[in-house]
Amino acid sequence: MRLGYSAVTAGIVDPREALELAARHGLDIEISIDVREMFPQLPSAKELREMGRAAGVGFTAHLPFVDLNLASVVEAAWRTSLERMQRALEFSAEAGAQVGVLHTGQVPLRHPVLLEAARERLAKALELLGPPPLPVAVENLALDRHDLLETPAELVELVEGAGEGFGYTLDLPHAFVQGGEAQIRAYLEAMQASSAPILHLHLHDNAGDHDAHLPVGAGRLPYAAFKSALAGFEGTAALEVTGGAEGVAASLEALRAAWDI
């Protein structure tokens, strides 16, 4: 497993500070494309790649989701979202990211007709985005009543239908909020049985009541219980934890104790 951390979740926006922390701990960085859209004065993809190479730090990318909805049934909103995602994939590939994490979208009005239309929109978006310029790892959400996909089976159906270049991000704490340890296992088993690979992990912690993004070990998620199930995982992972440099360091210590890595 190649381990990194989300600089933005840790509260670090300065790329040099983020790279210094990553290099100190032998980590990669998960870059936020949303932040790069908001602050175009940040380094370009080419500059970022060179900075990472100089520091010995690799990248993963969290693809945009702020004001973006690939499942939108509003034509203008859907097309804008698709165009932004295409640019984000190009940026991520140019920056040398190993994988891009993708959110699946929301449907505020839960009418059956709209839900079906949203599923069709989302599937069409992935078809048009593929084959992507870097592997795309679709993330389990189901944290908000507006989230389109609510079950492991729905996520698997989407990703398997997307074709080459698509796989999964397993966010263990998201599943823990949704249904505890049993729901983590449900997602893990469904993904492992799928024809598409688990490409990426998101690691943080919570008390099981909401998506708190606590440092690993500061909540109730039983990481040690998943040591054997993820023992052979060879993809990438990102610590999506708050608490700055201290939160990252504490998470590393707790994760290494739980998984012996």
C-alpha positions as a printed NumPy array, in Angstrom:
array([[  0.   ,   0.   ,   0.   ],
       [  1.237,   3.468,  -0.919],
       [  0.053,   5.835,   1.818],
       [ -0.604,   9.561,   1.533],
       [ -2.597,  12.285,   3.239],
       [ -5.059,  14.995,   2.251],
       [ -3.32 ,  18.306,   2.835],
       [ -6.584,  20.26 ,   2.569],
       [ -8.389,  18.098,   5.142],
       [ -5.396,  18.552,   7.444],
       [ -5.775,  22.314,   7.012],
       [ -2.607,  22.819,   4.954],
       [ -3.017,  24.887,   1.784],
       [  0.581,  26.026,   1.173],
       [  2.002,  23.399,  -1.221],
       [  5.531,  23.724,   0.135],
       [  4.373,  23.118,   3.691],
       [  2.318,  20.154,   2.489],
       [  5.287,  18.679,   0.62 ],
       [  7.598,  19.14 ,   3.599],
       [  5.217,  17.247,   5.889],
       [  4.765,  14.482,   3.322],
       [  8.496,  14.065,   2.8  ],
       [  9.111,  13.981,   6.557],
       [  6.802,  11.001,   6.977],
       [  7.391,   9.257,   3.646],
       [  3.866,  10.03 ,   2.441],
       [  2.22 ,  11.071,  -0.799],
       [ -0.264,  13.96 ,  -1.022],
       [ -3.906,  13.799,  -2.091],
       [ -4.439,  17.084,  -3.911],
       [ -7.846,  18.774,  -3.979],
       [ -8.874,  19.854,  -7.468],
       [-11.689,  21.946,  -5.953],
       [ -9.111,  24.088,  -4.144],
       [ -7.093,  24.467,  -7.341],
       [-10.183,  25.701,  -9.152],
       [-10.846,  28.182,  -6.344],
       [ -7.255,  29.459,  -6.188],
       [ -5.742,  29.479,  -9.694],
       [ -2.591,  31.134,  -8.323],
       [ -1.555,  27.762,  -6.884],
       [  1.106,  25.836,  -8.848],
       [  0.174,  24.502, -12.261],
       [  0.022,  20.77 , -12.875],
       [  3.497,  20.804, -14.426],
       [  4.921,  22.856, -11.546],
       [  3.285,  20.577,  -8.993],
       [  4.721,  17.493, -10.652],
       [  8.224,  18.984, -10.58 ],
       [  7.839,  20.006,  -6.929],
       [  6.763,  16.48 ,  -6.038],
       [  9.647,  14.951,  -7.951],
       [ 12.14 ,  17.215,  -6.171],
       [ 10.689,  16.311,  -2.755],
       [ 10.315,  12.592,  -3.517],
       [  6.547,  12.851,  -2.999],
       [  3.872,  11.353,  -5.228],
       [  0.251,  12.397,  -5.653],
       [ -3.292,  11.166,  -5.751],
       [ -6.127,  13.543,  -6.639],
       [ -9.53 ,  14.185,  -5.145],
       [-11.582,  15.165,  -8.167],
       [-13.98 ,  18.109,  -7.758],
       [-17.365,  17.841,  -6.076],
       [-18.105,  21.378,  -4.832],
       [-21.007,  22.759,  -6.917],
       [-20.576,  19.766,  -9.242],
       [-23.045,  16.954,  -9.851],
       [-22.492,  14.291, -12.507],
       [-25.947,  12.931, -11.671],
       [-27.76 ,  16.214, -12.243],
       [-30.943,  15.98 , -14.299],
       [-30.586,  19.667, -15.18 ],
       [-28.907,  19.686, -18.59 ],
       [-26.85 ,  22.864, -18.097],
       [-25.624,  21.796, -14.66 ],
       [-24.761,  18.301, -15.92 ],
       [-22.783,  19.576, -18.902],
       [-20.874,  22.08 , -16.754],
       [-20.066,  19.307, -14.28 ],
       [-18.871,  17.043, -17.067],
       [-16.619,  19.746, -18.529],
       [-15.125,  20.523, -15.111],
       [-14.48 ,  16.838, -14.482],
       [-12.757,  16.419, -17.831],
       [-10.442,  19.349, -17.04 ],
       [ -9.797,  17.929, -13.571],
       [ -8.793,  14.559, -15.002],
       [ -6.408,  16.254, -17.425],
       [ -4.862,  18.33 , -14.616],
       [ -4.493,  15.27 , -12.375],
       [ -2.832,  13.223, -15.099],
       [ -0.443,  16.053, -15.963],
       [  0.459,  16.442, -12.285],
       [  1.362,  12.749, -12.185],
       [ -1.424,  11.63 ,  -9.858],
       [ -1.678,   7.86 ,  -9.525],
       [ -5.463,   7.843,  -9.135],
       [ -8.405,  10.256,  -9.038],
       [-11.201,   9.938,  -6.477],
       [-14.695,  10.622,  -7.828],
       [-17.966,  11.425,  -6.038],
       [-21.144,  10.088,  -7.59 ],
       [-23.603,  12.971,  -7.18 ],
       [-26.875,  13.844,  -5.503],
       [-30.61 ,  14.07 ,  -6.211],
       [-32.373,  16.584,  -3.924],
       [-35.846,  15.582,  -5.172],
       [-36.272,  11.854,  -4.484],
       [-38.993,  11.153,  -7.016],
       [-38.61 ,   7.701,  -8.68 ],
       [-38.577,   9.233, -12.164],
       [-35.837,  11.689, -11.19 ],
       [-33.802,   8.979,  -9.471],
       [-33.845,   6.835, -12.596],
       [-32.943,   9.821, -14.764],
       [-30.083,  10.691, -12.413],
       [-28.689,   7.149, -12.619],
       [-28.765,   7.392, -16.395],
       [-27.014,  10.781, -16.304],
       [-24.297,   9.48 , -14.013],
       [-23.688,   6.379, -16.115],
       [-23.554,   8.518, -19.268],
       [-21.052,  10.876, -17.631],
       [-18.686,   8.02 , -16.814],
       [-19.069,   6.682, -20.348],
       [-18.065,  10.075, -21.778],
       [-15.164,  10.442, -19.329],
       [-13.725,   7.059, -20.251],
       [-11.301,   5.71 , -20.835],
       [ -9.872,   8.264, -18.365],
       [ -6.267,   9.532, -18.551],
       [ -5.605,   8.088, -15.089],
       [ -7.396,   5.426, -13.026],
       [-10.616,   6.77 , -11.498],
       [-11.713,   5.407,  -8.114],
       [-15.439,   5.924,  -7.425],
       [-16.074,   6.537,  -3.731],
       [-18.816,   5.179,  -1.459],
       [-20.813,   8.015,   0.109],
       [-24.419,   7.491,   1.344],
       [-23.891,  10.051,   4.11 ],
       [-26.577,  12.513,   3.052],
       [-30.24 ,  11.843,   2.239],
       [-29.62 ,  13.477,  -1.158],
       [-26.793,  11.111,  -2.184],
       [-27.843,   9.155,  -5.26 ],
       [-26.241,   5.777,  -4.522],
       [-27.133,   4.192,  -1.19 ],
       [-25.945,   0.567,  -1.318],
       [-22.836,  -1.443,  -2.236],
       [-24.791,  -3.139,  -5.033],
       [-25.658,   0.202,  -6.646],
       [-22.028,   1.304,  -6.525],
       [-20.806,  -1.971,  -8.037],
       [-23.394,  -1.794, -10.822],
       [-22.245,   1.716, -11.741],
       [-18.51 ,   0.982, -11.699],
       [-18.739,  -2.326, -13.531],
       [-20.804,  -0.613, -16.216],
       [-18.263,   2.2  , -16.567],
       [-15.647,  -0.063, -18.109],
       [-11.882,   0.184, -18.351],
       [-10.075,   2.677, -16.146],
       [-12.656,   2.765, -13.331],
       [-12.502,   1.132,  -9.906],
       [-13.333,   1.896,  -6.288],
       [-12.354,   4.116,  -3.405],
       [-13.335,   2.369,  -0.189],
       [-13.904,   5.064,   2.421],
       [-14.088,   2.974,   5.589],
       [-15.371,   5.781,   7.859],
       [-18.158,   6.705,   5.414],
       [-19.414,   3.118,   5.576],
       [-19.006,   3.129,   9.368],
       [-21.354,   6.124,   9.659],
       [-23.824,   4.471,   7.318],
       [-24.012,   1.132,   9.121],
       [-21.12 ,   0.383,  11.446],
       [-18.553,  -2.377,  11.036],
       [-21.068,  -4.55 ,   9.175],
       [-21.485,  -1.934,   6.455],
       [-17.72 ,  -1.623,   5.977],
       [-17.613,  -5.38 ,   5.431],
       [-20.556,  -5.184,   3.026],
       [-18.766,  -2.631,   0.854],
       [-15.462,  -4.472,   1.107],
       [-16.968,  -7.823,   0.13 ],
       [-18.96 ,  -6.33 ,  -2.751],
       [-15.903,  -4.529,  -4.112],
       [-13.628,  -7.552,  -3.737],
       [-16.148,  -9.713,  -5.608],
       [-16.457,  -7.163,  -8.412],
       [-14.69 ,  -7.306, -11.759],
       [-13.427,  -3.772, -11.072],
       [-10.542,  -3.268,  -8.604],
       [-10.314,  -1.436,  -5.311],
       [ -7.834,   1.268,  -6.291],
       [ -7.765,   3.543,  -3.254],
       [ -8.663,   3.805,   0.434],
       [ -9.75 ,   6.795,   2.499],
       [ -8.727,   6.516,   6.139],
       [ -9.952,   8.693,   9.02 ],
       [-12.161,   8.168,  12.079],
       [-15.456,   9.064,  13.717],
       [-17.818,   7.996,  16.484],
       [-20.262,   6.396,  14.072],
       [-22.685,   9.326,  14.164],
       [-21.327,  11.699,  11.504],
       [-18.417,  12.13 ,   9.086],
       [-16.005,  13.865,  11.482],
       [-12.678,  13.151,   9.733],
       [-10.954,  12.648,  13.069],
       [ -7.377,  11.334,  13.191],
       [ -7.226,   7.548,  13.016],
       [ -7.562,   6.226,  16.564],
       [ -9.522,   9.239,  17.824],
       [-12.903,   7.635,  17.074],
       [-14.539,   4.222,  17.294],
       [-13.733,   2.633,  13.939],
       [-12.084,  -0.769,  14.621],
       [ -9.223,  -0.604,  12.122],
       [ -7.548,  -3.695,  13.562],
       [-10.614,  -5.751,  12.584],
       [ -9.831,  -5.118,   8.904],
       [ -6.13 ,  -5.951,   9.003],
       [ -6.471,  -9.376,   7.393],
       [ -9.147,  -8.341,   4.864],
       [ -6.877,  -5.602,   3.487],
       [ -3.554,  -7.371,   3.989],
       [ -3.01 ,  -7.897,   0.269],
       [ -4.08 ,  -4.423,  -0.826],
       [ -1.476,  -2.918,  -3.166],
       [ -3.173,   0.317,  -4.212],
       [ -2.989,   3.822,  -2.779],
       [ -4.538,   5.257,   0.382],
       [ -4.986,   8.712,   1.866],
       [ -5.367,   9.869,   5.444],
       [ -8.282,  12.333,   5.262],
       [ -7.787,  13.64 ,   8.784],
       [ -8.107,  16.952,  10.56 ],
       [ -5.656,  18.186,  13.159],
       [ -2.804,  19.462,  11.027],
       [  0.63 ,  17.873,  11.189],
       [ -0.174,  16.422,  14.613],
       [ -3.309,  14.723,  13.305],
       [ -1.368,  13.165,  10.437],
       [  1.392,  11.928,  12.754],
       [ -1.09 ,  10.489,  15.256],
       [ -2.99 ,   8.745,  12.463],
       [  0.193,   7.186,  11.138],
       [  1.072,   5.847,  14.558],
       [ -2.415,   4.411,  15.142],
       [ -2.654,   2.896,  11.661],
       [  0.752,   1.256,  11.882],
       [ -0.217,  -0.261,  15.211],
       [ -3.556,  -1.542,  13.871],
       [ -2.287,  -2.891,  10.54 ],
       [  1.39 ,  -3.518,  11.307],
       [  2.561,  -1.481,   8.304]])
